[in-house]
Amino acid sequence: MKDFVDGTAFNNEQGNRARKLFAAVVLAALDDAIADDKKYGNGPEQIARWARSRDGREVLSCAGIDPNERVVEGLMDFVGKGIRTSVALSREESERRHAAQQAEAA
């Protein structure tokens, strides 16, 4: 019984690691699309093409993201804003956006 529990826990951890790896691939694809948007002006179209492709759908699914049209539109909006993923996920950016929302509400 103990071996079964250990094996299940190990498989769960492996699955979590794999999901994180594929999530990093999605973030890298977003960064590439943002760079394309700044350089060529076609970033949202590039990420949409990737997300709708077979490989893109597979990567999104493995990352735990349902590859539907709503997700594609969200990715396109994110790329359109032009904020790199490392900046968007940082605490400083989160605090800045929160302060801006509070200022708008007041």
Sequence and secondary structure as in RCSB ss.txt:
>XXXX:A:sequence
MKDFVDGTAFNNEQGNRARKLFAAVVLAALDDAIADDKKYGNGPEQIARWARSRDGREVLSCAGIDPNERVVEGL
MDFVGKGIRTSVALSREESERRHAAQQAEAA
>XXXX:A:secstr
 HHHHHHHHHHHHHHHHHHHHHHHHHHHHHHHHHHHHHHTS HHHHHHHHHHSHHHHHHHHHTT   SHHHHHHH
HHHHHHT  HHHHTSHHHHHHHHHHHHHHH 
